[in-house]
């Protein structure tokens, strides 16, 4: 896997990242409740970068569509590449990125799930638990008819879909959590 990091490009120094490095997310770009609501933050967010867990950040340019390459590791041993369906959210609530695919591109025969609808189903919305393999419904299978516009973003990645992320035209750190939603993956 090709990994171009901010450290390998000379943009950041690992010793700086390891020494209580912080960055600011402007209030316009994140939702403190992580519910994907624009203009919901009252103040900028200062985030301490967790170098021990994350390592040096990957570099992605806003003009290049991005798709993560997920891998399964167990006890520091590589097991396999993840090729099944998964969803992602930005752990600090950043919401200024978009998905390449829209409902018109996927040809669903039933309602496709998305973060907004999955979070609305919870009494206490939490993206860590809102969408998973237990409540996932593949829109390629029969189910409730679609009520979404054909221009609605399709937020599922992986498998046969060529979905990608389009970042906003700004510099920033995005830290995503991926959740495998394919019920056949164990």
C-alpha positions in Angstrom: 0.0 0.0 0.0 1.3 3.4 -0.9 1.4 5.8 2.1 2.3 9.4 1.6 2.5 10.9 5.0 2.9 14.5 6.2 6.2 13.3 7.7 7.6 11.6 4.6 6.8 14.8 2.6 8.5 17.0 5.2 5.3 18.8 6.1 5.4 17.7 9.7 8.1 16.4 12.0 7.3 13.3 14.1 9.0 14.8 17.1 6.6 17.8 17.0 3.6 15.5 16.7 4.8 13.4 19.7 5.2 16.4 21.9 1.6 17.3 22.8 0.8 18.6 19.3 -2.6 20.3 19.0 -4.5 21.7 16.1 -7.7 23.8 15.8 -10.9 22.9 14.0 -12.8 26.1 13.2 -16.4 26.2 14.5 -17.8 26.4 11.0 -16.4 22.9 10.1 -17.6 20.6 12.9 -20.6 19.6 15.0 -19.8 19.1 18.7 -22.5 16.4 19.0 -21.2 14.6 15.9 -24.6 14.7 14.2 -23.5 16.3 10.9 -25.3 19.6 11.6 -23.8 22.7 10.0 -23.3 25.8 12.1 -23.9 24.0 15.4 -20.6 24.7 17.1 -20.3 27.8 19.2 -16.5 27.9 19.5 -13.4 26.5 17.7 -12.2 23.1 18.9 -8.7 22.5 20.1 -7.7 18.8 19.5 -4.6 17.1 20.9 -3.2 14.8 18.2 -2.7 11.2 19.4 0.5 10.3 17.6 0.9 7.0 19.6 -2.3 5.7 18.1 -2.4 7.5 14.8 1.2 7.8 13.7 2.0 10.4 11.1 -1.1 11.7 9.2 -1.6 10.7 5.6 -1.7 13.4 3.0 -4.7 13.9 0.8 -5.3 16.8 -1.6 -8.8 18.2 -1.9 -8.8 17.9 -5.7 -8.0 14.1 -5.5 -10.9 11.8 -4.4 -9.9 9.7 -1.5 -10.8 6.1 -0.6 -9.1 4.5 2.4 -7.6 1.1 2.1 -8.7 -0.8 5.2 -6.8 -3.8 6.6 -7.5 -6.3 9.3 -4.6 -6.8 11.8 -4.5 -9.2 14.8 -1.7 -9.1 17.4 0.4 -6.9 15.0 0.0 -9.5 12.2 -1.7 -8.6 8.9 -4.7 -10.8 8.3 -6.4 -9.4 5.1 -7.6 -6.4 3.2 -11.2 -5.3 4.0 -13.2 -5.4 0.8 -16.7 -5.5 2.2 -19.1 -2.6 2.8 -18.3 -0.1 5.6 -19.2 3.4 6.7 -17.0 6.2 8.1 -17.4 9.3 10.3 -15.0 11.9 11.4 -14.4 11.4 15.1 -14.2 15.1 16.0 -17.5 16.0 14.2 -16.0 17.5 11.0 -18.7 17.5 8.3 -17.2 19.5 5.4 -16.4 16.5 3.2 -18.7 14.9 0.6 -19.1 11.5 -1.0 -18.6 11.0 -4.7 -21.5 8.7 -5.3 -25.2 9.7 -5.1 -28.4 7.7 -5.1 -28.7 8.0 -8.9 -25.2 6.2 -9.2 -26.0 3.2 -7.1 -29.4 2.0 -8.5 -30.9 1.0 -5.2 -34.2 -0.9 -5.2 -35.0 0.1 -1.6 -34.2 2.9 0.8 -30.4 3.5 1.3 -29.3 4.2 4.9 -27.3 7.3 5.7 -25.8 8.9 8.8 -28.7 11.3 9.3 -31.4 8.6 9.3 -29.4 6.2 11.4 -28.6 8.8 14.1 -32.3 9.8 14.2 -33.3 6.2 15.2 -31.3 6.5 18.5 -32.7 8.1 21.7 -29.2 9.3 22.4 -27.5 9.6 19.0 -24.0 8.3 18.8 -22.2 7.6 15.6 -20.1 4.9 17.3 -23.2 2.8 17.7 -25.8 4.1 15.3 -24.8 2.1 12.3 -23.4 -1.4 12.3 -23.7 -4.9 10.9 -26.7 -5.7 13.1 -28.9 -2.9 11.7 -27.5 -2.5 8.2 -29.8 -3.0 5.2 -28.4 -3.3 1.7 -30.4 -1.1 -0.7 -29.8 -3.6 -3.4 -32.2 -6.0 -1.6 -36.0 -5.5 -1.2 -37.0 -3.3 1.7 -38.8 0.0 2.3 -39.1 2.1 -0.9 -36.7 4.9 -1.4 -37.9 8.4 -0.3 -34.5 10.1 -0.9 -33.8 12.3 -3.8 -31.6 10.8 -6.5 -29.1 13.6 -5.7 -28.7 12.4 -2.0 -25.2 11.3 -1.2 -24.6 7.6 -1.0 -22.5 7.2 2.2 -21.5 3.5 2.1 -18.0 2.6 0.9 -16.3 -0.6 0.0 -17.3 -3.8 -1.9 -18.2 -3.1 -5.6 -18.8 0.6 -5.0 -16.3 3.1 -6.3 -17.3 5.6 -3.6 -14.7 8.2 -2.6 -14.4 11.2 -0.2 -14.1 14.7 -1.6 -12.4 17.0 1.0 -13.2 20.7 1.3 -10.7 23.3 -0.1 -8.8 23.9 3.1 -5.9 22.4 5.1 -6.9 20.3 8.1 -6.7 17.0 10.0 -9.5 14.5 9.5 -9.5 11.4 11.7 -12.0 8.9 10.5 -13.5 5.8 12.2 -14.5 3.0 9.9 -17.3 0.6 10.8 -17.8 -2.6 8.8 -21.6 -2.9 8.2 -21.6 -6.0 6.0 -23.2 -8.7 8.1 -21.3 -11.5 6.4 -17.9 -10.2 7.5 -16.6 -11.9 10.6 
